[in-house]
Amino acid sequence: MRAAQAIPKIELLYNEHRQWTGFGFLDYLGNTPARYIFYNDLYFEEFSEDNWEVANDIEVSALRVFVSIGYIGLAAHVAFFIMLWFTIRKKRYVRYFLSVLFAYVWFGIGDYGGLISATTLILLGLTYGTVLLASREGYNRIIAPGDER
């Protein structure tokens, strides 16, 4: 089903030679230019109103990023998350950040978040902040009871 969503949209992207910049951030059917709305007959054999789609509405989040912002935007998107990792790569709990990052990359294949969802980005930011705060100087000092210097 996800391939049935992606194939005609990626084909349209290449037919219009927009693979480097993408279609842009298209909205729902009412606000999208008519050339980016099409009938996808790969879903069902009978006619249905649900088969009319916007050109960047794909459930696989990596493909949605590619169709929306092209190769250039996809490279910037990946570079952003690599830069986040690069800034904390020597911190103590960086494995937790990487585990959340890779989990949501995996979940993005099934449209259960991905790295484009606001909820996912909030959780990734929380993990990033936790790694930064847990690595502060003096944070891990344990004070024994009665030893409040």
N, C-alpha and C positions, 0 to 999 in steps of 0.2 A: 504494500500500500504506500509506503514512503517513497519507493522508487517511482510509483505512478504519479506522485506529486512532483518529484524532482525532475524527471526526464523532460517533460515539455517545457518547463521553466528554464532549465539550463540550455535547452535547444534554442529557445527564444533569445536568451542572453547572447549566445554565439551568433545567431542569425542577424542580430542588430549590432554586432561587433562592440558590445559593451562589457566584455569580460574583464577589462582592466579597471573600470570604474563602477560597474554594476548598475542596477536600475535606480538606486537611491532608496530612501526609506519611504516606501509606499504604505498607504493606509488601507482602510477597508474599501469595499466596492464603490461607495458613494463619492470618495475623494480621490480616486485614482484615475489618471488619464485612460481613455478607452483602449489605447493600443497595448496597455499592460493588463487588461482584463480579458480572459479567454475562457472558452469552454473546454474543460479537461475531460475527454471521453475515455480515459484509461481507468476511471473509477468503476463506473457501472455501465451496463449495456443499455439501460433505459434512460430516458431524459430525466434529469433532476435539476432543481434550482441550486442544489448544493454543489454542482459541478462547475459553476461559474466561480473563477478564482482570480485573485490578484497574483501578479507574477513573482512576488517574493514570499509567498505564504507556503513555506515548506516546514515540516515538523523537525527535520534534522537540523540542529542549530548551526553546525559548521557550513552546511549548504545554504542556509538562510543568510548567514554572514556573507558568503561568497556571492550569492545572487544580489544581495542588497548593496554591497560596497566593492565587489570585484576583487581582483588579485591584489591591488594596492591596499585596499582596506583590510583584506584578510591578513596580509603581511603586517600591517600596523596593529591589528587585533592580536595576533600571535606575539609580536614584539613587545606589546604592553605587558602581557603576562610573563614573558621571559624577563623583562625588566623588573617586574615585581619580585620574581624569584631571585634575580641577580642582586637586588638590594639586601636580601635577607639570607643569602646562601650560606653564610658562615655562622648564622645564629643557631642557638641551641635546639630549638623546636621546629626547624624548617621542615622536617618530615611531615608535620601535621598540616602545614600549609599545602605542601605538595600532594598529600593524600586527599584533601578537600578539592584541590584543583583538578586532579585526575579523575576523581569520582564524578565531578560535574561535567567534565569533558565526556566521560562515558555515559552519564545520564542524558546528555544533550543529543545523543544518537536517537534516543526514543522520545525526545521532547519532554523530558521530565526536569527541566531546568536549563541546563546548558549554560554557557558563559555569556549569554545575552539576556538572561532573565534578571529582573531587579532583585528578586529574592535570593537567587544564587550569588549575585554580586555582593549583596549585604553579608551573606554568610562567609564568602571569601574574604571580604574586607575585615570582618570580625576575626577570622583566623589570622590574617596578616597583622592586625593590630595586637592580637594576643601574642604572637611570636615576637613582635617588637617590644612589647611591655615586659614579657617574661625574660627578655635578654638585657634589661636595664641593669646598670651597676647597682649592687646592693639589694636587688630584689629577692634573691634566693637565700639571703642570710636568715637563718633560723634563730630566733631569740628564745632561750630557755626561760621557763617561768621563774621569776625572781631576779632576772638578769636584765633589767631595763636600764641600760646605760644611756 
